[in-house]
Amino acid sequence: MVVVLIGFKTRVYNTVKAIIFFLMTIIPFRYPSTPLVLLTPLLIFATCVQILVQTLSDRLMLLHLIIQTIGFYFLGMDRISERIKRMGAEELDKGLRATVILTFRLVF
């Protein structure tokens, strides 16, 4: 919020939008390898919503979604699959429960 206000004050709002888009596109490529690994698709969606809110551009949001989908397909799927295979039944159950709870909290 502070960054957006500074962008309006200094009249470099497009630069601020570009910086926010760049950061939110690059940062999520670190997919979690914790028991909350199942939360990754929700994190990508939440980041898309933040880009839409911050930049007010549906094209930037769509571009972000395409970039994240490609990155998720080539980088994230293997890591997530390996992590799920290493998880025990109890750990997977806890991760799934936490993912469902966090999903409902973010949606509602």
N, CA, C and O atoms as a MOPAC input file, in Angstrom:
PM7 MOZYME 1SCF
protein

 N      0.82300 1    -1.19000 1     0.00000 1
 C      0.00000 1     0.00000 1     0.00000 1
 C      0.86600 1     1.25200 1     0.00000 1
 O      0.57900 1     2.21800 1    -0.70600 1
 N      1.92300 1     1.22500 1     0.79500 1
 C      2.81400 1     2.37500 1     0.87200 1
 C      3.48800 1     2.60900 1    -0.47800 1
 O      3.65800 1     3.75000 1    -0.90800 1
 N      3.86800 1     1.51800 1    -1.14200 1
 C      4.51900 1     1.64400 1    -2.44400 1
 C      3.59100 1     2.29800 1    -3.45600 1
 O      4.02700 1     3.13100 1    -4.25000 1
 N      2.31200 1     1.92500 1    -3.43300 1
 C      1.34600 1     2.51700 1    -4.35900 1
 C      1.18000 1     4.00600 1    -4.06900 1
 O      1.13000 1     4.81400 1    -4.99600 1
 N      1.09300 1     4.37200 1    -2.80100 1
 C      0.96600 1     5.78800 1    -2.45000 1
 C      2.20300 1     6.57600 1    -2.87800 1
 O      2.08100 1     7.69800 1    -3.37100 1
 N      3.38300 1     6.00300 1    -2.69500 1
 C      4.61000 1     6.67500 1    -3.15200 1
 C      4.58200 1     6.81800 1    -4.66700 1
 O      4.99100 1     7.84800 1    -5.20400 1
 N      4.10500 1     5.79300 1    -5.35400 1
 C      3.99500 1     5.86500 1    -6.81200 1
 C      3.07000 1     6.97900 1    -7.26300 1
 O      3.37500 1     7.67700 1    -8.23000 1
 N      1.94600 1     7.16100 1    -6.58400 1
 C      1.03800 1     8.26300 1    -6.92200 1
 C      1.67400 1     9.60700 1    -6.60900 1
 O      1.55100 1    10.54800 1    -7.39200 1
 N      2.34400 1     9.70400 1    -5.48400 1
 C      2.94400 1    10.96500 1    -5.05300 1
 C      4.04900 1    11.41400 1    -6.01300 1
 O      4.13900 1    12.59500 1    -6.34700 1
 N      4.88300 1    10.47900 1    -6.45200 1
 C      6.01700 1    10.83600 1    -7.31900 1
 C      5.69000 1    10.72200 1    -8.80300 1
 O      6.54700 1    10.98500 1    -9.64600 1
 N      4.48300 1    10.34000 1    -9.12400 1
 C      4.00500 1    10.21700 1   -10.50700 1
 C      4.79300 1     9.18400 1   -11.32100 1
 O      4.98700 1     9.34100 1   -12.52700 1
 N      5.22900 1     8.15300 1   -10.65400 1
 C      5.89500 1     7.04700 1   -11.33400 1
 C      5.08900 1     5.76000 1   -11.09700 1
 O      5.63800 1     4.69900 1   -10.80000 1
 N      3.77900 1     5.89900 1   -11.24000 1
 C      2.91400 1     4.78200 1   -10.92000 1
 C      3.16400 1     3.58700 1   -11.84000 1
 O      3.11300 1     2.44600 1   -11.37900 1
 N      3.42800 1     3.81500 1   -13.11500 1
 C      3.68200 1     2.69300 1   -14.01900 1
 C      4.95300 1     1.95000 1   -13.64300 1
 O      5.02400 1     0.73000 1   -13.79500 1
 N      5.94600 1     2.66000 1   -13.15900 1
 C      7.17100 1     2.00800 1   -12.70100 1
 C      6.87800 1     1.14600 1   -11.48400 1
 O      7.37100 1     0.02300 1   -11.37900 1
 N      6.08800 1     1.66100 1   -10.58200 1
 C      5.71100 1     0.89300 1    -9.38900 1
 C      4.92300 1    -0.34600 1    -9.79300 1
 O      5.13800 1    -1.41800 1    -9.22800 1
 N      4.01400 1    -0.22200 1   -10.75600 1
 C      3.24800 1    -1.36700 1   -11.23800 1
 C      4.17100 1    -2.41900 1   -11.82800 1
 O      3.98500 1    -3.61400 1   -11.59700 1
 N      5.15700 1    -1.98400 1   -12.58200 1
 C      6.09700 1    -2.92700 1   -13.19100 1
 C      6.92600 1    -3.64600 1   -12.13500 1
 O      7.16400 1    -4.84900 1   -12.24500 1
 N      7.36100 1    -2.92600 1   -11.12600 1
 C      8.14700 1    -3.54300 1   -10.05800 1
 C      7.31500 1    -4.56900 1    -9.29400 1
 O      7.79300 1    -5.66800 1    -9.01100 1
 N      6.07700 1    -4.21800 1    -8.96200 1
 C      5.19200 1    -5.14500 1    -8.24700 1
 C      4.94300 1    -6.38600 1    -9.09000 1
 O      4.99500 1    -7.50600 1    -8.58100 1
 N      4.67200 1    -6.19000 1   -10.38700 1
 C      4.43500 1    -7.33100 1   -11.26800 1
 C      5.66600 1    -8.22600 1   -11.33600 1
 O      5.54900 1    -9.44800 1   -11.24600 1
 N      6.83100 1    -7.63500 1   -11.49100 1
 C      8.06700 1    -8.41600 1   -11.58500 1
 C      8.31900 1    -9.20700 1   -10.30600 1
 O      8.62700 1   -10.39800 1   -10.36400 1
 N      8.19500 1    -8.56600 1    -9.17100 1
 C      8.44100 1    -9.25000 1    -7.90000 1
 C      7.44300 1   -10.37200 1    -7.65600 1
 O      7.83000 1   -11.45400 1    -7.21300 1
 N      6.18300 1   -10.13700 1    -7.93200 1
 C      5.16200 1   -11.15300 1    -7.67700 1
 C      5.22800 1   -12.28300 1    -8.69500 1
 O      4.67900 1   -13.35900 1    -8.45700 1
 N      5.88300 1   -12.05800 1    -9.81400 1
 C      6.03900 1   -13.12000 1   -10.79900 1
 C      7.24200 1   -13.98900 1   -10.48200 1
 O      7.18500 1   -15.20500 1   -10.66200 1
 N      8.31100 1   -13.40300 1   -10.02200 1
 C      9.53300 1   -14.15400 1    -9.75600 1
 C      9.49700 1   -14.85000 1    -8.39700 1
 O      9.92800 1   -15.99900 1    -8.29600 1
 N      9.00500 1   -14.20500 1    -7.36900 1
 C      9.05400 1   -14.75700 1    -6.01100 1
 C      8.32900 1   -16.10300 1    -5.88100 1
 O      8.88300 1   -17.00300 1    -5.24900 1
 N      7.12700 1   -16.29800 1    -6.43900 1
 C      6.45100 1   -17.57700 1    -6.22200 1
 C      7.10300 1   -18.78400 1    -6.88400 1
 O      6.61700 1   -19.89900 1    -6.69400 1
 N      8.18400 1   -18.61700 1    -7.65400 1
 C      8.83400 1   -19.78000 1    -8.24400 1
 C      9.52000 1   -20.65500 1    -7.19800 1
 O      9.96300 1   -21.75900 1    -7.51700 1
 N      9.61500 1   -20.18800 1    -5.97300 1
 C     10.12700 1   -21.01000 1    -4.87800 1
 C      8.95400 1   -21.77400 1    -4.28000 1
 O      8.35100 1   -21.34200 1    -3.29800 1
 N      8.65000 1   -22.88300 1    -4.86800 1
 C      7.51100 1   -23.66400 1    -4.40600 1
 C      7.85100 1   -24.30700 1    -3.06900 1
 O      8.96200 1   -24.80200 1    -2.88300 1
 N      6.91200 1   -24.30400 1    -2.14500 1
 C      7.20700 1   -24.82200 1    -0.80300 1
 C      7.47700 1   -26.32100 1    -0.81900 1
 O      6.86600 1   -27.06300 1    -1.58900 1
 N      8.38600 1   -26.75300 1     0.02700 1
 C      8.65100 1   -28.17900 1     0.17200 1
 C      8.33100 1   -28.61500 1     1.59900 1
 O      8.94500 1   -29.53800 1     2.13300 1
 N      7.37600 1   -27.94700 1     2.19500 1
 C      6.92300 1   -28.25900 1     3.54100 1
 C      5.65500 1   -29.10000 1     3.44000 1
 O      5.19700 1   -29.37700 1     2.33200 1
 N      5.07600 1   -29.51300 1     4.56300 1
 C      3.80600 1   -30.23600 1     4.48600 1
 C      2.68400 1   -29.41500 1     3.82400 1
 O      1.65800 1   -29.97600 1     3.43700 1
 N      2.87000 1   -28.11600 1     3.69500 1
 C      1.86100 1   -27.29100 1     3.01800 1
 C      2.10500 1   -27.21600 1     1.51600 1
 O      1.70700 1   -26.24800 1     0.86700 1
 N      2.75200 1   -28.22400 1     0.97000 1
 C      3.06600 1   -28.24600 1    -0.44500 1
 C      1.79100 1   -28.24300 1    -1.29800 1
 O      1.81000 1   -27.77800 1    -2.43800 1
 N      0.70800 1   -28.74800 1    -0.76100 1
 C     -0.55100 1   -28.78200 1    -1.49900 1
 C     -1.18200 1   -27.40300 1    -1.64600 1
 O     -2.14300 1   -27.23200 1    -2.39600 1
 N     -0.65100 1   -26.43700 1    -0.94300 1
 C     -1.18300 1   -25.07500 1    -0.96900 1
 C     -0.65900 1   -24.26700 1    -2.16500 1
 O     -1.12400 1   -23.15000 1    -2.39200 1
 N      0.28400 1   -24.79900 1    -2.92400 1
 C      0.93100 1   -24.06700 1    -4.01000 1
 C     -0.05700 1   -23.50500 1    -5.04000 1
 O      0.06200 1   -22.32400 1    -5.36900 1
 N     -1.01500 1   -24.26200 1    -5.56700 1
 C     -1.95200 1   -23.66100 1    -6.53600 1
 C     -2.75100 1   -22.49500 1    -5.95500 1
 O     -3.03100 1   -21.52100 1    -6.65500 1
 N     -3.11500 1   -22.59300 1    -4.68300 1
 C     -3.84000 1   -21.49000 1    -4.05100 1
 C     -2.94900 1   -20.25400 1    -3.92400 1
 O     -3.42100 1   -19.12900 1    -4.09000 1
 N     -1.67300 1   -20.45800 1    -3.63400 1
 C     -0.74700 1   -19.33300 1    -3.54600 1
 C     -0.60000 1   -18.62900 1    -4.89200 1
 O     -0.52500 1   -17.40100 1    -4.95000 1
 N     -0.55900 1   -19.39900 1    -5.96400 1
 C     -0.48000 1   -18.80300 1    -7.30200 1
 C     -1.73900 1   -17.98900 1    -7.57600 1
 O     -1.65800 1   -16.87600 1    -8.09400 1
 N     -2.89500 1   -18.53400 1    -7.23500 1
 C     -4.14500 1   -17.81000 1    -7.44000 1
 C     -4.20100 1   -16.53100 1    -6.60700 1
 O     -4.61200 1   -15.48200 1    -7.10300 1
 N     -3.78900 1   -16.61900 1    -5.34300 1
 C     -3.80200 1   -15.43700 1    -4.47700 1
 C     -2.85700 1   -14.36400 1    -5.01100 1
 O     -3.15900 1   -13.17400 1    -4.92200 1
 N     -1.73400 1   -14.76700 1    -5.55700 1
 C     -0.80700 1   -13.80700 1    -6.14800 1
 C     -1.41900 1   -13.14800 1    -7.37300 1
 O     -1.22500 1   -11.95300 1    -7.59700 1
 N     -2.15500 1   -13.91600 1    -8.16900 1
 C     -2.84900 1   -13.33300 1    -9.33300 1
 C     -3.86000 1   -12.28000 1    -8.89200 1
 O     -3.97700 1   -11.22500 1    -9.51400 1
 N     -4.57600 1   -12.56500 1    -7.83800 1
 C     -5.54800 1   -11.59900 1    -7.32500 1
 C     -4.83500 1   -10.34000 1    -6.84000 1
 O     -5.30800 1    -9.23000 1    -7.08200 1
 N     -3.69800 1   -10.50300 1    -6.15700 1
 C     -2.93400 1    -9.34700 1    -5.69400 1
 C     -2.43100 1    -8.51000 1    -6.86200 1
 O     -2.44900 1    -7.28100 1    -6.79500 1
 N     -1.98600 1    -9.15500 1    -7.92300 1
 C     -1.53500 1    -8.40100 1    -9.10200 1
 C     -2.69700 1    -7.63600 1    -9.70600 1
 O     -2.53700 1    -6.48400 1   -10.10800 1
 N     -3.86200 1    -8.25700 1    -9.77800 1
 C     -5.03500 1    -7.56300 1   -10.30800 1
 C     -5.38900 1    -6.36100 1    -9.45200 1
 O     -5.70700 1    -5.29800 1    -9.98500 1
 N     -5.34100 1    -6.50600 1    -8.15100 1
 C     -5.67200 1    -5.41000 1    -7.24300 1
 C     -4.61600 1    -4.31000 1    -7.30800 1
 O     -4.95700 1    -3.12800 1    -7.36100 1
 N     -3.33500 1    -4.68800 1    -7.30300 1
 C     -2.26300 1    -3.70800 1    -7.26400 1
 C     -2.09100 1    -2.95800 1    -8.58200 1
 O     -1.85600 1    -1.75000 1    -8.58300 1
 N     -2.20800 1    -3.67100 1    -9.70800 1
 C     -1.93300 1    -3.03600 1   -11.00100 1
 C     -3.18500 1    -2.63400 1   -11.76500 1
 O     -3.10800 1    -1.84300 1   -12.70400 1
 N     -4.33800 1    -3.17000 1   -11.37400 1
 C     -5.60900 1    -2.91200 1   -12.06500 1
 C     -5.53200 1    -3.25400 1   -13.55000 1
 O     -6.14500 1    -2.59000 1   -14.38700 1
 N     -4.77200 1    -4.29500 1   -13.86100 1
 C     -4.60400 1    -4.71200 1   -15.24400 1
 C     -4.88000 1    -6.20300 1   -15.36100 1
 O     -4.16000 1    -7.03000 1   -14.80100 1
 N     -5.93700 1    -6.53200 1   -16.10100 1
 C     -6.24100 1    -7.94300 1   -16.28900 1
 C     -5.22100 1    -8.61200 1   -17.20500 1
 O     -5.00500 1    -9.82100 1   -17.11200 1
 N     -4.60100 1    -7.84600 1   -18.07900 1
 C     -3.57400 1    -8.41900 1   -18.96800 1
 C     -2.33000 1    -8.83100 1   -18.18200 1
 O     -1.75000 1    -9.88500 1   -18.44300 1
 N     -1.92300 1    -8.00500 1   -17.22600 1
 C     -0.77800 1    -8.37100 1   -16.40100 1
 C     -1.09600 1    -9.58800 1   -15.54100 1
 O     -0.23900 1   -10.44700 1   -15.33300 1
 N     -2.32400 1    -9.65900 1   -15.04500 1
 C     -2.71500 1   -10.81600 1   -14.25400 1
 C     -2.69000 1   -12.07900 1   -15.11100 1
 O     -2.21400 1   -13.12200 1   -14.66400 1
 N     -3.19500 1   -11.98900 1   -16.32600 1
 C     -3.19800 1   -13.13600 1   -17.22300 1
 C     -1.77200 1   -13.53700 1   -17.59500 1
 O     -1.45800 1   -14.72600 1   -17.65100 1
 N     -0.91400 1   -12.56100 1   -17.84900 1
 C      0.48700 1   -12.84700 1   -18.14700 1
 C      1.15000 1   -13.54400 1   -16.95700 1
 O      1.90100 1   -14.50400 1   -17.12700 1
 N      0.86400 1   -13.05200 1   -15.76300 1
 C      1.41200 1   -13.68400 1   -14.55600 1
 C      0.91800 1   -15.11700 1   -14.43300 1
 O      1.69500 1   -16.01600 1   -14.11500 1
 N     -0.35200 1   -15.33500 1   -14.68000 1
 C     -0.90900 1   -16.68000 1   -14.57400 1
 C     -0.26500 1   -17.62200 1   -15.58800 1
 O      0.01300 1   -18.77700 1   -15.26500 1
 N     -0.02700 1   -17.15100 1   -16.79500 1
 C      0.62000 1   -17.97400 1   -17.82500 1
 C      2.05200 1   -18.30900 1   -17.40400 1
 O      2.46900 1   -19.46300 1   -17.49900 1
 N      2.79900 1   -17.31900 1   -16.94500 1
 C      4.18200 1   -17.54300 1   -16.51800 1
 C      4.22900 1   -18.53000 1   -15.35600 1
 O      5.04800 1   -19.44900 1   -15.35100 1
 N      3.35300 1   -18.34000 1   -14.37200 1
 C      3.34100 1   -19.22800 1   -13.21400 1
 C      2.90900 1   -20.64100 1   -13.59000 1
 O      3.43000 1   -21.60900 1   -13.03600 1
 N      1.97700 1   -20.77500 1   -14.51000 1
 C      1.52900 1   -22.09600 1   -14.93900 1
 C      2.65200 1   -22.84400 1   -15.63500 1
 O      2.86200 1   -24.03100 1   -15.38800 1
 N      3.36600 1   -22.15400 1   -16.49800 1
 C      4.49700 1   -22.78700 1   -17.17700 1
 C      5.58100 1   -23.16800 1   -16.16500 1
 O      6.11500 1   -24.27600 1   -16.21000 1
 N      5.89900 1   -22.25500 1   -15.26100 1
 C      6.89000 1   -22.55600 1   -14.23200 1
 C      6.45800 1   -23.68600 1   -13.32500 1
 O      7.26200 1   -24.54600 1   -12.96600 1
 N      5.18600 1   -23.68600 1   -12.95400 1
 C      4.65400 1   -24.73200 1   -12.09100 1
 C      4.71200 1   -26.08000 1   -12.79500 1
 O      5.03100 1   -27.09300 1   -12.17300 1
 N      4.40300 1   -26.09900 1   -14.09000 1
 C      4.40100 1   -27.35400 1   -14.83300 1
 C      5.81200 1   -27.92900 1   -14.94100 1
 O      6.01600 1   -29.12500 1   -14.73300 1
 N      6.78200 1   -27.08000 1   -15.26600 1
 C      8.13500 1   -27.57900 1   -15.49100 1
 C      8.96600 1   -27.70300 1   -14.21500 1
 O      9.81600 1   -28.59000 1   -14.13300 1
 N      8.75300 1   -26.85300 1   -13.22800 1
 C      9.57100 1   -26.87600 1   -12.01900 1
 C      8.84100 1   -27.43200 1   -10.80500 1
 O      9.40400 1   -28.21400 1   -10.04000 1
 N      7.60200 1   -27.03200 1   -10.63200 1
 C      6.89000 1   -27.34800 1    -9.40700 1
 C      6.29700 1   -28.73200 1    -9.32900 1
 O      6.27200 1   -29.32600 1    -8.25100 1
 N      5.82100 1   -29.26300 1   -10.43100 1
 C      5.13400 1   -30.55100 1   -10.38500 1
 C      6.05100 1   -31.66700 1    -9.91000 1
 O      5.63700 1   -32.50800 1    -9.11200 1
 N      7.28800 1   -31.68700 1   -10.38900 1
 C      8.21200 1   -32.73400 1    -9.96700 1
 C      8.53900 1   -32.61500 1    -8.48300 1
 O      8.57300 1   -33.61500 1    -7.76600 1
 N      8.78000 1   -31.38600 1    -8.02600 1
 C      9.09800 1   -31.18300 1    -6.60800 1
 C      7.92300 1   -31.56400 1    -5.71600 1
 O      8.09400 1   -32.20600 1    -4.68000 1
 N      6.74900 1   -31.16600 1    -6.12800 1
 C      5.56200 1   -31.47300 1    -5.32700 1
 C      5.29400 1   -32.97500 1    -5.31700 1
 O      4.98300 1   -33.54300 1    -4.27000 1
 N      5.41400 1   -33.61900 1    -6.47200 1
 C      5.18400 1   -35.07100 1    -6.53300 1
 C      6.17700 1   -35.82600 1    -5.66100 1
 O      5.79800 1   -36.75500 1    -4.94800 1
 N      7.44900 1   -35.43100 1    -5.71500 1
 C      8.44700 1   -36.09000 1    -4.87700 1
 C      8.17700 1   -35.85300 1    -3.39300 1
 O      8.33400 1   -36.75900 1    -2.57500 1
 N      7.77600 1   -34.64800 1    -3.05600 1
 C      7.49100 1   -34.33800 1    -1.64800 1
 C      6.30200 1   -35.15200 1    -1.14400 1
 O      6.32900 1   -35.65100 1    -0.01900 1
 N      5.26700 1   -35.28900 1    -1.95800 1
 C      4.08600 1   -36.05200 1    -1.55700 1
 C      4.44100 1   -37.52600 1    -1.40000 1
 O      3.94000 1   -38.19100 1    -0.49200 1
 N      5.30300 1   -38.04400 1    -2.28000 1
 C      5.71100 1   -39.44900 1    -2.17000 1
 C      6.49600 1   -39.70700 1    -0.89300 1
 O      6.40100 1   -40.79300 1    -0.32000 1
 N      7.27400 1   -38.71900 1    -0.43600 1
 C      8.06400 1   -38.87700 1     0.78600 1
 C      7.23600 1   -38.70600 1     2.05500 1
 O      7.64700 1   -39.14000 1     3.13100 1
 N      6.08100 1   -38.08200 1     1.93100 1
 C      5.25000 1   -37.81900 1     3.10800 1
 C      4.55000 1   -39.10000 1     3.55700 1
 O      4.12200 1   -39.91400 1     2.73800 1
 N      4.44400 1   -39.25600 1     4.85500 1
 C      3.68300 1   -40.37000 1     5.39700 1
 C      2.20100 1   -40.03500 1     5.37800 1
 O      1.81500 1   -38.90900 1     5.06300 1
 N      1.38600 1   -41.00100 1     5.71000 1
 C     -0.06400 1   -40.80200 1     5.67300 1
 C     -0.50000 1   -39.73100 1     6.66400 1
 O     -1.35800 1   -38.90600 1     6.35200 1
 N      0.08900 1   -39.74000 1     7.86200 1
 C     -0.30400 1   -38.76300 1     8.88200 1
 C      0.12800 1   -37.34800 1     8.47200 1
 O     -0.62800 1   -36.39200 1     8.64200 1
 N      1.33400 1   -37.22200 1     7.93800 1
 C      1.82700 1   -35.91000 1     7.50600 1
 C      1.01500 1   -35.38600 1     6.32400 1
 O      0.72000 1   -34.19300 1     6.24600 1
 N      0.65600 1   -36.27900 1     5.40900 1
 C     -0.16700 1   -35.88200 1     4.26900 1
 C     -1.55500 1   -35.44000 1     4.73200 1
 O     -2.11000 1   -34.47400 1     4.20900 1
 N     -2.10900 1   -36.15000 1     5.71300 1
 C     -3.41100 1   -35.78900 1     6.26800 1
 C     -3.36600 1   -34.40500 1     6.91900 1
 O     -4.27300 1   -33.59800 1     6.71600 1
 N     -2.32400 1   -34.12700 1     7.69400 1
 C     -2.18600 1   -32.81500 1     8.32900 1
 C     -2.01800 1   -31.71200 1     7.29000 1
 O     -2.60900 1   -30.63900 1     7.41600 1
 N     -1.21300 1   -31.97600 1     6.26500 1
 C     -1.01600 1   -30.98900 1     5.21000 1
 C     -2.29500 1   -30.70200 1     4.45200 1
 O     -2.58600 1   -29.55400 1     4.11800 1
 N     -3.06100 1   -31.75500 1     4.18000 1
 C     -4.32800 1   -31.57900 1     3.46700 1
 C     -5.33300 1   -30.81000 1     4.31100 1
 O     -6.03300 1   -29.93800 1     3.79600 1
 N     -5.41200 1   -31.11900 1     5.58400 1
 C     -6.32700 1   -30.38700 1     6.47200 1
 C     -5.94700 1   -28.91000 1     6.56200 1
 O     -6.81200 1   -28.03600 1     6.50100 1
 N     -4.65200 1   -28.63900 1     6.70700 1
 C     -4.19100 1   -27.24700 1     6.78000 1
 C     -4.47100 1   -26.51100 1     5.47500 1
 O     -4.83400 1   -25.33500 1     5.49200 1
 N     -4.30700 1   -27.18900 1     4.35400 1
 C     -4.58000 1   -26.57400 1     3.05800 1
 C     -6.04800 1   -26.21700 1     2.91100 1
 O     -6.38000 1   -25.13100 1     2.43700 1
 N     -6.92900 1   -27.12400 1     3.31400 1
 C     -8.36800 1   -26.85800 1     3.22200 1
 C     -8.74800 1   -25.69400 1     4.13400 1
 O     -9.51400 1   -24.81800 1     3.73300 1
 N     -8.22400 1   -25.67900 1     5.34100 1
 C     -8.54700 1   -24.58100 1     6.28400 1
 C     -8.04800 1   -23.24700 1     5.74500 1
 O     -8.78600 1   -22.26200 1     5.76000 1
 N     -6.80600 1   -23.19900 1     5.27000 1
 C     -6.27400 1   -21.95300 1     4.73400 1
 C     -7.00400 1   -21.51100 1     3.47100 1
 O     -7.17300 1   -20.31400 1     3.23700 1
 N     -7.43300 1   -22.46300 1     2.66400 1
 C     -8.19000 1   -22.11300 1     1.46000 1
 C     -9.49300 1   -21.43600 1     1.81700 1
 O     -9.83900 1   -20.41300 1     1.22600 1
 N    -10.22500 1   -21.98400 1     2.77100 1
 C    -11.47400 1   -21.36700 1     3.18200 1
 C    -11.25000 1   -20.01500 1     3.82800 1
 O    -12.06200 1   -19.10600 1     3.65200 1
 N    -10.16600 1   -19.86500 1     4.57100 1
 C     -9.88400 1   -18.56300 1     5.19200 1
 C     -9.54000 1   -17.50900 1     4.14600 1
 O     -9.93600 1   -16.35200 1     4.28100 1
 N     -8.81400 1   -17.89300 1     3.11200 1
 C     -8.46500 1   -16.92600 1     2.06700 1
 C     -9.65600 1   -16.57300 1     1.18000 1
 O     -9.78200 1   -15.44200 1     0.71100 1
 N    -10.52800 1   -17.55700 1     0.95600 1
 C    -11.67600 1   -17.31500 1     0.09000 1
 C    -12.74400 1   -16.51100 1     0.79200 1
 O    -13.33000 1   -15.60500 1     0.20000 1
 N    -13.00400 1   -16.83000 1     2.04100 1
 C    -14.07500 1   -16.13900 1     2.76000 1
 C    -13.46000 1   -15.12600 1     3.63800 1
 O    -14.16800 1   -14.41200 1     4.34800 1

